[in-house]
């Protein structure tokens, strides 16, 4: 029963942090360390349940995604949208597949997460201060080069604690995207990124996963999906009103406290 409660708690934390620039994977690693929920099955769990939050994006933005899909044969703006997402997806997909073993064995560490949280917090403050004036007001207006640069920024999130959404949103701001566009593009980019990561992780670990592992994944997945349905729209509104500085300070405080605790223990 404790494991089921852990799965629900981790699913809640995943959904609450996935679309904020605070690193959902980092939070899951730290919380799993506290709960003692660790091992190969737990590492797959931390990746797979993120797809639940991404599925919530598909539901909330269904009309937009459906219009893009049916418009691909006839509408240039639909093709530009799809191309922007695909181009931004490939850098992290290629690098993640090549470094999968190293990431899981070396970087899935509470120490790495805490350092990345602190460094990323200061990076957010700098990006907020020096980001250029926005000149791109829709995903469809992104050039292939701009999409590629945002995708390269997403590669930084292969380090747990960096934050995928944070890296892509701030990368978008530095490339001239309007704040809301950068935030929503991060949501759309999460769909192929997290789908690919989950399928790849499940395939790589197919021989070590048990029925109990899969049950926990389903519980965490469903929890993340339900909570994310309530969180996503709030995220867009909050960032539009307050920017990213509150999350930067949160990261710095959490990472510093985590390093202090880990050092003391």
C-alpha positions as protocol buffer text, in pm:
chain_id: "A"
residue {
  index: 1
  type: UNK
  ca { x: 0 y: 0 z: 0 }
}
residue {
  index: 2
  type: UNK
  ca { x: 286 y: 240 z: 79 }
}
residue {
  index: 3
  type: UNK
  ca { x: 415 y: 202 z: -276 }
}
residue {
  index: 4
  type: UNK
  ca { x: 74 y: 294 z: -417 }
}
residue {
  index: 5
  type: UNK
  ca { x: 66 y: 606 z: -201 }
}
residue {
  index: 6
  type: UNK
  ca { x: 418 y: 688 z: -318 }
}
residue {
  index: 7
  type: UNK
  ca { x: 305 y: 651 z: -679 }
}
residue {
  index: 8
  type: UNK
  ca { x: 12 y: 888 z: -622 }
}
residue {
  index: 9
  type: UNK
  ca { x: 232 y: 1144 z: -443 }
}
residue {
  index: 10
  type: UNK
  ca { x: 498 y: 1131 z: -714 }
}
residue {
  index: 11
  type: UNK
  ca { x: 232 y: 1158 z: -985 }
}
residue {
  index: 12
  type: UNK
  ca { x: 95 y: 1469 z: -814 }
}
residue {
  index: 13
  type: UNK
  ca { x: 440 y: 1628 z: -785 }
}
residue {
  index: 14
  type: UNK
  ca { x: 518 y: 1543 z: -1149 }
}
residue {
  index: 15
  type: UNK
  ca { x: 206 y: 1717 z: -1278 }
}
residue {
  index: 16
  type: UNK
  ca { x: 252 y: 2016 z: -1048 }
}
residue {
  index: 17
  type: UNK
  ca { x: 609 y: 2076 z: -1169 }
}
residue {
  index: 18
  type: UNK
  ca { x: 625 y: 1944 z: -1528 }
}
residue {
  index: 19
  type: UNK
  ca { x: 531 y: 2272 z: -1693 }
}
residue {
  index: 20
  type: UNK
  ca { x: 711 y: 2500 z: -1449 }
}
residue {
  index: 21
  type: UNK
  ca { x: 1081 y: 2587 z: -1490 }
}
residue {
  index: 22
  type: UNK
  ca { x: 1173 y: 2399 z: -1173 }
}
residue {
  index: 23
  type: UNK
  ca { x: 1248 y: 2048 z: -1312 }
}
residue {
  index: 24
  type: UNK
  ca { x: 986 y: 1780 z: -1258 }
}
residue {
  index: 25
  type: UNK
  ca { x: 1249 y: 1505 z: -1295 }
}
residue {
  index: 26
  type: UNK
  ca { x: 1465 y: 1676 z: -1035 }
}
residue {
  index: 27
  type: UNK
  ca { x: 1173 y: 1692 z: -792 }
}
residue {
  index: 28
  type: UNK
  ca { x: 1090 y: 1327 z: -854 }
}
residue {
  index: 29
  type: UNK
  ca { x: 1452 y: 1221 z: -791 }
}
residue {
  index: 30
  type: UNK
  ca { x: 1473 y: 1419 z: -466 }
}
residue {
  index: 31
  type: UNK
  ca { x: 1134 y: 1299 z: -341 }
}
residue {
  index: 32
  type: UNK
  ca { x: 1210 y: 940 z: -439 }
}
residue {
  index: 33
  type: UNK
  ca { x: 1535 y: 963 z: -244 }
}
residue {
  index: 34
  type: UNK
  ca { x: 1343 y: 1079 z: 64 }
}
residue {
  index: 35
  type: UNK
  ca { x: 1081 y: 804 z: 22 }
}
residue {
  index: 36
  type: UNK
  ca { x: 1341 y: 535 z: -50 }
}
residue {
  index: 37
  type: UNK
  ca { x: 1169 y: 469 z: -382 }
}
residue {
  index: 38
  type: UNK
  ca { x: 1477 y: 393 z: -592 }
}
residue {
  index: 39
  type: UNK
  ca { x: 1616 y: 136 z: -835 }
}
residue {
  index: 40
  type: UNK
  ca { x: 1577 y: 58 z: -1206 }
}
residue {
  index: 41
  type: UNK
  ca { x: 1199 y: 28 z: -1188 }
}
residue {
  index: 42
  type: UNK
  ca { x: 1172 y: 356 z: -1001 }
}
residue {
  index: 43
  type: UNK
  ca { x: 1389 y: 534 z: -1260 }
}
residue {
  index: 44
  type: UNK
  ca { x: 1161 y: 416 z: -1541 }
}
residue {
  index: 45
  type: UNK
  ca { x: 859 y: 523 z: -1333 }
}
residue {
  index: 46
  type: UNK
  ca { x: 998 y: 879 z: -1305 }
}
residue {
  index: 47
  type: UNK
  ca { x: 1018 y: 907 z: -1683 }
}
residue {
  index: 48
  type: UNK
  ca { x: 699 y: 723 z: -1779 }
}
residue {
  index: 49
  type: UNK
  ca { x: 455 y: 914 z: -1558 }
}
residue {
  index: 50
  type: UNK
  ca { x: 558 y: 1241 z: -1726 }
}
residue {
  index: 51
  type: UNK
  ca { x: 360 y: 1121 z: -2025 }
}
residue {
  index: 52
  type: UNK
  ca { x: 43 y: 1152 z: -1814 }
}
residue {
  index: 53
  type: UNK
  ca { x: 101 y: 1526 z: -1779 }
}
residue {
  index: 54
  type: UNK
  ca { x: 176 y: 1553 z: -2150 }
}
residue {
  index: 55
  type: UNK
  ca { x: -149 y: 1372 z: -2235 }
}
residue {
  index: 56
  type: UNK
  ca { x: -330 y: 1645 z: -2042 }
}
residue {
  index: 57
  type: UNK
  ca { x: -175 y: 1901 z: -2281 }
}
residue {
  index: 58
  type: UNK
  ca { x: -311 y: 1701 z: -2575 }
}
residue {
  index: 59
  type: UNK
  ca { x: -659 y: 1715 z: -2421 }
}
residue {
  index: 60
  type: UNK
  ca { x: -647 y: 2084 z: -2330 }
}
residue {
  index: 61
  type: UNK
  ca { x: -505 y: 2187 z: -2667 }
}
residue {
  index: 62
  type: UNK
  ca { x: -696 y: 1927 z: -2869 }
}
residue {
  index: 63
  type: UNK
  ca { x: -862 y: 2181 z: -3099 }
}
residue {
  index: 64
  type: UNK
  ca { x: -531 y: 2344 z: -3185 }
}
residue {
  index: 65
  type: UNK
  ca { x: -355 y: 2012 z: -3244 }
}
residue {
  index: 66
  type: UNK
  ca { x: -646 y: 1871 z: -3446 }
}
residue {
  index: 67
  type: UNK
  ca { x: -658 y: 2178 z: -3668 }
}
residue {
  index: 68
  type: UNK
  ca { x: -285 y: 2144 z: -3733 }
}
residue {
  index: 69
  type: UNK
  ca { x: -325 y: 1775 z: -3818 }
}
residue {
  index: 70
  type: UNK
  ca { x: -611 y: 1816 z: -4064 }
}
residue {
  index: 71
  type: UNK
  ca { x: -453 y: 2129 z: -4206 }
}
residue {
  index: 72
  type: UNK
  ca { x: -119 y: 1969 z: -4296 }
}
residue {
  index: 73
  type: UNK
  ca { x: -215 y: 1890 z: -4659 }
}
residue {
  index: 74
  type: UNK
  ca { x: -357 y: 2235 z: -4738 }
}
residue {
  index: 75
  type: UNK
  ca { x: -249 y: 2500 z: -4487 }
}
residue {
  index: 76
  type: UNK
  ca { x: 108 y: 2639 z: -4488 }
}
residue {
  index: 77
  type: UNK
  ca { x: 74 y: 2763 z: -4129 }
}
residue {
  index: 78
  type: UNK
  ca { x: -11 y: 2410 z: -4010 }
}
residue {
  index: 79
  type: UNK
  ca { x: 298 y: 2272 z: -4183 }
}
residue {
  index: 80
  type: UNK
  ca { x: 513 y: 2548 z: -4031 }
}
residue {
  index: 81
  type: UNK
  ca { x: 378 y: 2464 z: -3685 }
}
residue {
  index: 82
  type: UNK
  ca { x: 447 y: 2091 z: -3723 }
}
residue {
  index: 83
  type: UNK
  ca { x: 792 y: 2154 z: -3870 }
}
residue {
  index: 84
  type: UNK
  ca { x: 886 y: 2387 z: -3583 }
}
residue {
  index: 85
  type: UNK
  ca { x: 797 y: 2120 z: -3325 }
}
residue {
  index: 86
  type: UNK
  ca { x: 972 y: 1837 z: -3512 }
}
residue {
  index: 87
  type: UNK
  ca { x: 1293 y: 2032 z: -3572 }
}
residue {
  index: 88
  type: UNK
  ca { x: 1308 y: 2134 z: -3204 }
}
residue {
  index: 89
  type: UNK
  ca { x: 1246 y: 1773 z: -3099 }
}
residue {
  index: 90
  type: UNK
  ca { x: 1533 y: 1605 z: -3283 }
}
residue {
  index: 91
  type: UNK
  ca { x: 1843 y: 1739 z: -3099 }
}
residue {
  index: 92
  type: UNK
  ca { x: 1735 y: 1609 z: -2757 }
}
residue {
  index: 93
  type: UNK
  ca { x: 1601 y: 1286 z: -2912 }
}
residue {
  index: 94
  type: UNK
  ca { x: 1936 y: 1206 z: -3074 }
}
residue {
  index: 95
  type: UNK
  ca { x: 2148 y: 1310 z: -2778 }
}
residue {
  index: 96
  type: UNK
  ca { x: 1918 y: 1141 z: -2527 }
}
residue {
  index: 97
  type: UNK
  ca { x: 1932 y: 810 z: -2712 }
}
residue {
  index: 98
  type: UNK
  ca { x: 2310 y: 826 z: -2738 }
}
residue {
  index: 99
  type: UNK
  ca { x: 2366 y: 917 z: -2372 }
}
residue {
  index: 100
  type: UNK
  ca { x: 2079 y: 717 z: -2218 }
}
residue {
  index: 101
  type: UNK
  ca { x: 2301 y: 488 z: -2012 }
}
residue {
  index: 102
  type: UNK
  ca { x: 2524 y: 767 z: -1884 }
}
residue {
  index: 103
  type: UNK
  ca { x: 2228 y: 985 z: -1790 }
}
residue {
  index: 104
  type: UNK
  ca { x: 2058 y: 710 z: -1590 }
}
residue {
  index: 105
  type: UNK
  ca { x: 2372 y: 576 z: -1419 }
}
residue {
  index: 106
  type: UNK
  ca { x: 2551 y: 902 z: -1342 }
}
residue {
  index: 107
  type: UNK
  ca { x: 2319 y: 1202 z: -1363 }
}
residue {
  index: 108
  type: UNK
  ca { x: 2012 y: 1061 z: -1182 }
}
residue {
  index: 109
  type: UNK
  ca { x: 2165 y: 1176 z: -852 }
}
residue {
  index: 110
  type: UNK
  ca { x: 2028 y: 1407 z: -581 }
}
residue {
  index: 111
  type: UNK
  ca { x: 2360 y: 1595 z: -581 }
}
residue {
  index: 112
  type: UNK
  ca { x: 2342 y: 1661 z: -955 }
}
residue {
  index: 113
  type: UNK
  ca { x: 1981 y: 1775 z: -920 }
}
residue {
  index: 114
  type: UNK
  ca { x: 2056 y: 2020 z: -639 }
}
residue {
  index: 115
  type: UNK
  ca { x: 2352 y: 2175 z: -821 }
}
residue {
  index: 116
  type: UNK
  ca { x: 2148 y: 2204 z: -1141 }
}
residue {
  index: 117
  type: UNK
  ca { x: 1861 y: 2367 z: -951 }
}
residue {
  index: 118
  type: UNK
  ca { x: 2088 y: 2637 z: -811 }
}
residue {
  index: 119
  type: UNK
  ca { x: 2277 y: 2702 z: -1135 }
}
residue {
  index: 120
  type: UNK
  ca { x: 1953 y: 2700 z: -1333 }
}
residue {
  index: 121
  type: UNK
  ca { x: 1797 y: 2948 z: -1092 }
}
residue {
  index: 122
  type: UNK
  ca { x: 2070 y: 3202 z: -1153 }
}
residue {
  index: 123
  type: UNK
  ca { x: 2050 y: 3133 z: -1528 }
}
residue {
  index: 124
  type: UNK
  ca { x: 1677 y: 3215 z: -1522 }
}
residue {
  index: 125
  type: UNK
  ca { x: 1742 y: 3547 z: -1348 }
}
residue {
  index: 126
  type: UNK
  ca { x: 2005 y: 3637 z: -1608 }
}
residue {
  index: 127
  type: UNK
  ca { x: 1780 y: 3533 z: -1897 }
}
residue {
  index: 128
  type: UNK
  ca { x: 1491 y: 3739 z: -1759 }
}
residue {
  index: 129
  type: UNK
  ca { x: 1718 y: 4041 z: -1734 }
}
residue {
  index: 130
  type: UNK
  ca { x: 1889 y: 4018 z: -2072 }
}
residue {
  index: 131
  type: UNK
  ca { x: 1626 y: 3854 z: -2295 }
}
residue {
  index: 132
  type: UNK
  ca { x: 1578 y: 4055 z: -2618 }
}
residue {
  index: 133
  type: UNK
  ca { x: 1250 y: 4222 z: -2708 }
}
residue {
  index: 134
  type: UNK
  ca { x: 1000 y: 3968 z: -2841 }
}
residue {
  index: 135
  type: UNK
  ca { x: 957 y: 3961 z: -3219 }
}
residue {
  index: 136
  type: UNK
  ca { x: 787 y: 3623 z: -3272 }
}
residue {
  index: 137
  type: UNK
  ca { x: 421 y: 3618 z: -3174 }
}
residue {
  index: 138
  type: UNK
  ca { x: 310 y: 3272 z: -3295 }
}
residue {
  index: 139
  type: UNK
  ca { x: 468 y: 2928 z: -3325 }
}
residue {
  index: 140
  type: UNK
  ca { x: 389 y: 2938 z: -3697 }
}
residue {
  index: 141
  type: UNK
  ca { x: 619 y: 3240 z: -3734 }
}
residue {
  index: 142
  type: UNK
  ca { x: 928 y: 3053 z: -3608 }
}
residue {
  index: 143
  type: UNK
  ca { x: 1201 y: 2989 z: -3863 }
}
residue {
  index: 144
  type: UNK
  ca { x: 1363 y: 2647 z: -3884 }
}
residue {
  index: 145
  type: UNK
  ca { x: 1682 y: 2793 z: -3735 }
}
residue {
  index: 146
  type: UNK
  ca { x: 1496 y: 2941 z: -3439 }
}
residue {
  index: 147
  type: UNK
  ca { x: 1326 y: 2604 z: -3380 }
}
residue {
  index: 148
  type: UNK
  ca { x: 1661 y: 2426 z: -3394 }
}
residue {
  index: 149
  type: UNK
  ca { x: 1815 y: 2665 z: -3141 }
}
residue {
  index: 150
  type: UNK
  ca { x: 1525 y: 2612 z: -2899 }
}
residue {
  index: 151
  type: UNK
  ca { x: 1567 y: 2236 z: -2949 }
}
residue {
  index: 152
  type: UNK
  ca { x: 1935 y: 2264 z: -2865 }
}
residue {
  index: 153
  type: UNK
  ca { x: 1842 y: 2446 z: -2546 }
}
residue {
  index: 154
  type: UNK
  ca { x: 1615 y: 2153 z: -2460 }
}
residue {
  index: 155
  type: UNK
  ca { x: 1924 y: 1928 z: -2466 }
}
residue {
  index: 156
  type: UNK
  ca { x: 2037 y: 2094 z: -2143 }
}
residue {
  index: 157
  type: UNK
  ca { x: 1737 y: 1933 z: -1973 }
}
residue {
  index: 158
  type: UNK
  ca { x: 1895 y: 1590 z: -2018 }
}
residue {
  index: 159
  type: UNK
  ca { x: 2069 y: 1688 z: -1694 }
}
residue {
  index: 160
  type: UNK
  ca { x: 1811 y: 1622 z: -1418 }
}
residue {
  index: 161
  type: UNK
  ca { x: 1739 y: 1942 z: -1230 }
}
residue {
  index: 162
  type: UNK
  ca { x: 1778 y: 2172 z: -1531 }
}
residue {
  index: 163
  type: UNK
  ca { x: 1407 y: 2156 z: -1629 }
}
residue {
  index: 164
  type: UNK
  ca { x: 1288 y: 2074 z: -1979 }
}
residue {
  index: 165
  type: UNK
  ca { x: 1019 y: 2338 z: -1974 }
}
residue {
  index: 166
  type: UNK
  ca { x: 1258 y: 2592 z: -1824 }
}
residue {
  index: 167
  type: UNK
  ca { x: 1527 y: 2528 z: -2085 }
}
residue {
  index: 168
  type: UNK
  ca { x: 1284 y: 2549 z: -2377 }
}
residue {
  index: 169
  type: UNK
  ca { x: 1090 y: 2851 z: -2247 }
}
residue {
  index: 170
  type: UNK
  ca { x: 1402 y: 3052 z: -2167 }
}
residue {
  index: 171
  type: UNK
  ca { x: 1562 y: 2939 z: -2492 }
}
residue {
  index: 172
  type: UNK
  ca { x: 1254 y: 3067 z: -2671 }
}
residue {
  index: 173
  type: UNK
  ca { x: 1271 y: 3401 z: -2492 }
}
residue {
  index: 174
  type: UNK
  ca { x: 1636 y: 3440 z: -2587 }
}
residue {
  index: 175
  type: UNK
  ca { x: 1542 y: 3363 z: -2948 }
}
residue {
  index: 176
  type: UNK
  ca { x: 1282 y: 3642 z: -2943 }
}
residue {
  index: 177
  type: UNK
  ca { x: 961 y: 3448 z: -2875 }
}
residue {
  index: 178
  type: UNK
  ca { x: 683 y: 3624 z: -2690 }
}
residue {
  index: 179
  type: UNK
  ca { x: 649 y: 3492 z: -2334 }
}
residue {
  index: 180
  type: UNK
  ca { x: 315 y: 3316 z: -2392 }
}
residue {
  index: 181
  type: UNK
  ca { x: 434 y: 3170 z: -2724 }
}
residue {
  index: 182
  type: UNK
  ca { x: 753 y: 3038 z: -2563 }
}
residue {
  index: 183
  type: UNK
  ca { x: 549 y: 2878 z: -2284 }
}
residue {
  index: 184
  type: UNK
  ca { x: 296 y: 2711 z: -2513 }
}
residue {
  index: 185
  type: UNK
  ca { x: 568 y: 2599 z: -2756 }
}
residue {
  index: 186
  type: UNK
  ca { x: 732 y: 2424 z: -2461 }
}
residue {
  index: 187
  type: UNK
  ca { x: 402 y: 2242 z: -2400 }
}
residue {
  index: 188
  type: UNK
  ca { x: 374 y: 2131 z: -2762 }
}
residue {
  index: 189
  type: UNK
  ca { x: 740 y: 2025 z: -2774 }
}
residue {
  index: 190
  type: UNK
  ca { x: 681 y: 1810 z: -2466 }
}
residue {
  index: 191
  type: UNK
  ca { x: 446 y: 1583 z: -2663 }
}
residue {
  index: 192
  type: UNK
  ca { x: 699 y: 1413 z: -2895 }
}
residue {
  index: 193
  type: UNK
  ca { x: 983 y: 1454 z: -2644 }
}
residue {
  index: 194
  type: UNK
  ca { x: 817 y: 1278 z: -2352 }
}
residue {
  index: 195
  type: UNK
  ca { x: 643 y: 1022 z: -2574 }
}
residue {
  index: 196
  type: UNK
  ca { x: 979 y: 930 z: -2726 }
}
residue {
  index: 197
  type: UNK
  ca { x: 1154 y: 923 z: -2388 }
}
residue {
  index: 198
  type: UNK
  ca { x: 886 y: 702 z: -2231 }
}
residue {
  index: 199
  type: UNK
  ca { x: 870 y: 452 z: -2518 }
}
residue {
  index: 200
  type: UNK
  ca { x: 1250 y: 433 z: -2535 }
}
residue {
  index: 201
  type: UNK
  ca { x: 1285 y: 388 z: -2158 }
}
residue {
  index: 202
  type: UNK
  ca { x: 1019 y: 117 z: -2142 }
}
residue {
  index: 203
  type: UNK
  ca { x: 1183 y: -66 z: -2432 }
}
residue {
  index: 204
  type: UNK
  ca { x: 1533 y: -46 z: -2281 }
}
residue {
  index: 205
  type: UNK
  ca { x: 1408 y: -177 z: -1947 }
}
residue {
  index: 206
  type: UNK
  ca { x: 1151 y: -427 z: -2072 }
}
residue {
  index: 207
  type: UNK
  ca { x: 1342 y: -721 z: -1917 }
}
residue {
  index: 208
  type: UNK
  ca { x: 1363 y: -577 z: -1564 }
}
residue {
  index: 209
  type: UNK
  ca { x: 1012 y: -434 z: -1525 }
}
residue {
  index: 210
  type: UNK
  ca { x: 765 y: -641 z: -1322 }
}
residue {
  index: 211
  type: UNK
  ca { x: 386 y: -638 z: -1309 }
}
residue {
  index: 212
  type: UNK
  ca { x: 409 y: -440 z: -984 }
}
residue {
  index: 213
  type: UNK
  ca { x: 630 y: -181 z: -1159 }
}
residue {
  index: 214
  type: UNK
  ca { x: 375 y: -143 z: -1438 }
}
residue {
  index: 215
  type: UNK
  ca { x: 91 y: -108 z: -1186 }
}
residue {
  index: 216
  type: UNK
  ca { x: 275 y: 175 z: -1011 }
}
residue {
  index: 217
  type: UNK
  ca { x: 344 y: 342 z: -1346 }
}
residue {
  index: 218
  type: UNK
  ca { x: -27 y: 332 z: -1434 }
}
residue {
  index: 219
  type: UNK
  ca { x: -122 y: 483 z: -1095 }
}
residue {
  index: 220
  type: UNK
  ca { x: 137 y: 760 z: -1130 }
}
residue {
  index: 221
  type: UNK
  ca { x: 39 y: 820 z: -1493 }
}
residue {
  index: 222
  type: UNK
  ca { x: -331 y: 863 z: -1414 }
}
residue {
  index: 223
  type: UNK
  ca { x: -257 y: 1089 z: -1116 }
}
residue {
  index: 224
  type: UNK
  ca { x: -27 y: 1308 z: -1326 }
}
residue {
  index: 225
  type: UNK
  ca { x: -288 y: 1331 z: -1602 }
}
residue {
  index: 226
  type: UNK
  ca { x: -570 y: 1441 z: -1372 }
}
residue {
  index: 227
  type: UNK
  ca { x: -361 y: 1695 z: -1180 }
}
residue {
  index: 228
  type: UNK
  ca { x: -207 y: 1839 z: -1498 }
}
residue {
  index: 229
  type: UNK
  ca { x: -555 y: 1908 z: -1638 }
}
residue {
  index: 230
  type: UNK
  ca { x: -597 y: 2152 z: -1350 }
}
residue {
  index: 231
  type: UNK
  ca { x: -246 y: 2299 z: -1362 }
}
residue {
  index: 232
  type: UNK
  ca { x: -159 y: 2375 z: -1725 }
}
residue {
  index: 233
  type: UNK
  ca { x: -383 y: 2677 z: -1785 }
}
residue {
  index: 234
  type: UNK
  ca { x: -285 y: 2821 z: -1447 }
}
residue {
  index: 235
  type: UNK
  ca { x: 83 y: 2794 z: -1544 }
}
residue {
  index: 236
  type: UNK
  ca { x: 31 y: 3001 z: -1860 }
}
residue {
  index: 237
  type: UNK
  ca { x: -157 y: 3271 z: -1670 }
}
residue {
  index: 238
  type: UNK
  ca { x: 88 y: 3287 z: -1381 }
}
residue {
  index: 239
  type: UNK
  ca { x: 395 y: 3315 z: -1604 }
}
residue {
  index: 240
  type: UNK
  ca { x: 226 y: 3582 z: -1817 }
}
residue {
  index: 241
  type: UNK
  ca { x: 159 y: 3790 z: -1503 }
}
residue {
  index: 242
  type: UNK
  ca { x: 468 y: 3728 z: -1291 }
}
residue {
  index: 243
  type: UNK
  ca { x: 745 y: 3604 z: -1519 }
}
residue {
  index: 244
  type: UNK
  ca { x: 1002 y: 3344 z: -1413 }
}
residue {
  index: 245
  type: UNK
  ca { x: 1183 y: 3515 z: -1126 }
}
residue {
  index: 246
  type: UNK
  ca { x: 968 y: 3349 z: -851 }
}
residue {
  index: 247
  type: UNK
  ca { x: 1067 y: 3007 z: -985 }
}
residue {
  index: 248
  type: UNK
  ca { x: 1433 y: 3110 z: -1001 }
}
residue {
  index: 249
  type: UNK
  ca { x: 1438 y: 3201 z: -631 }
}
residue {
  index: 250
  type: UNK
  ca { x: 1250 y: 2880 z: -547 }
}
residue {
  index: 251
  type: UNK
  ca { x: 1511 y: 2675 z: -736 }
}
residue {
  index: 252
  type: UNK
  ca { x: 1801 y: 2846 z: -562 }
}
residue {
  index: 253
  type: UNK
  ca { x: 1650 y: 2797 z: -215 }
}
residue {
  index: 254
  type: UNK
  ca { x: 1548 y: 2433 z: -276 }
}
residue {
  index: 255
  type: UNK
  ca { x: 1881 y: 2338 z: -434 }
}
residue {
  index: 256
  type: UNK
  ca { x: 2080 y: 2506 z: -157 }
}
residue {
  index: 257
  type: UNK
  ca { x: 1876 y: 2337 z: 114 }
}
residue {
  index: 258
  type: UNK
  ca { x: 1911 y: 2003 z: -63 }
}
residue {
  index: 259
  type: UNK
  ca { x: 2290 y: 2037 z: -84 }
}
residue {
  index: 260
  type: UNK
  ca { x: 2305 y: 2131 z: 283 }
}
residue {
  index: 261
  type: UNK
  ca { x: 2097 y: 1828 z: 385 }
}
residue {
  index: 262
  type: UNK
  ca { x: 2287 y: 1587 z: 159 }
}
residue {
  index: 263
  type: UNK
  ca { x: 2619 y: 1717 z: 293 }
}
residue {
  index: 264
  type: UNK
  ca { x: 2501 y: 1695 z: 653 }
}
residue {
  index: 265
  type: UNK
  ca { x: 2372 y: 1341 z: 605 }
}
